[in-house]
């Protein structure tokens, strides 16, 4: 999973509605609906009518952005590649994934993806910029065999290069790895692995539909360590169905034993189009997921235990062992408005001030590329300057703080004054601290521990009125 821009939820509509969840109103139960905020305005507002705007953006040189000193500079560029295959569909998964695919179907998809990269590389919006970061997400990128991976990378490198990238991340499911595959990824230039552990209990993994078991975690970890990857992240989920305090403590203990460079912890949510959500909407039963306060308590416990072992809290979801070594280029660049070329079915991107998403259906994606020789973009949205400001502010708040001067320089806006009532309310609630300089001017907004643990629930207060209470995806 990714905590950056790319939120590759399956956008297939269903006959239900639920607004964006808000922890500021102290929702206690985990109900069906979106909680995790990864973009703004909400994805549900993007339309096919805006396609000419992204086509124009692609066909023109890249737009520059303002630096922290107010100078126009080249906008950083990233690349996301969506590999939508999985051994099983997890019961909590809301991403666009396919199971039970054969080698021929995989080859057609890889052919389409590499052709998409070829077409993108020819667009003027590239502007000769090197990729600052590259991210292989899914699905399960490690679902591909060594032969398929080598073929994919060989074909990609005919059109693009990421030799100058600060970070090349590759998501892995433990049960799909082998010793030869791990070493192949290292040789192919991957610098950061993100291992989807989620939980160490076989019973909980099975109940939640995960394809791997704990023995595969430890086996794959031995291979990863032997291959010498410079940066390895472990994903955990707080509040999986069947989770208990005893199990959560064991998850934290066993993760500490492995000593990864970083750990990402998500609080279990139930967006639309998950197996769990559809069952709950049909049966009208209470969600079998821990309430929000319990999940926050578990994340807080984990953060405290990792800090005792020398880790530093890097965001509402992450701890890192050595902040000078682990930079999260993908996350930090996206949260500061970088461009993201999104490739693969249903993937989301952003270039020159335009949000866009590729078509979400298999025939349309393959047909656009292999039959019609065109980019498979399905919808877009052009945010206003204020919406771009809100987007960067709410995403950067997930780090636990905001530099007020950054927004004054880039957007010519005093975010404290503009949202004074909202900040004051969060100060009174114990979620925010307003830090001042020697002249008594607020120059930094910090989240308290309570604020950080519920940050996604605080963000909708900054949404424009027309986007509050709407479906997020």
Buried (B, 14 or more C-beta within 10 A) or exposed (E): BBBBBBBBBBBEEEEBEBBBBBBBEEBEEBBBBBBBBBBBBBBBBBEEEBBEBBBEBBEBEBBEBBBEEEEEEBBBBBBBBBBBBBBBBBBBBBBBBBBEBEEEBBEBBBBBBBBBBBBBBEBEBBBEBBBBBBBBBBBBBBBBBBEBBBBBBEBBBEBBEBEEBBBBBBBBBBBBBBBEBBBBBBEBBBBBBBBBBBBBBEEBBEBBBBBBBBEBBEBBBEBBBEBEBEBBBBBBBBBBBBBEEEBBBBBBEBBBEBBBBBBBBBBBBBBBBBBBBBBBBEEEEEBBBBBBEBBBBBBBBBBEBBEEEEBBBBBBBBBBBEEEEBBBBBBBBBBBBBBBBBBBBBBBBBBBBBBBBBBBBBEBBBBBBBEEEEBBBBBBBBBEEEBBBBBBBBBBBBBBBBBBBBBBBBBEBBBBEBBEEBBEBBBEBEBBBBEEEEEEEBBBBBBBBBBBBBBBBBBBBBBEEEBBEBBBB
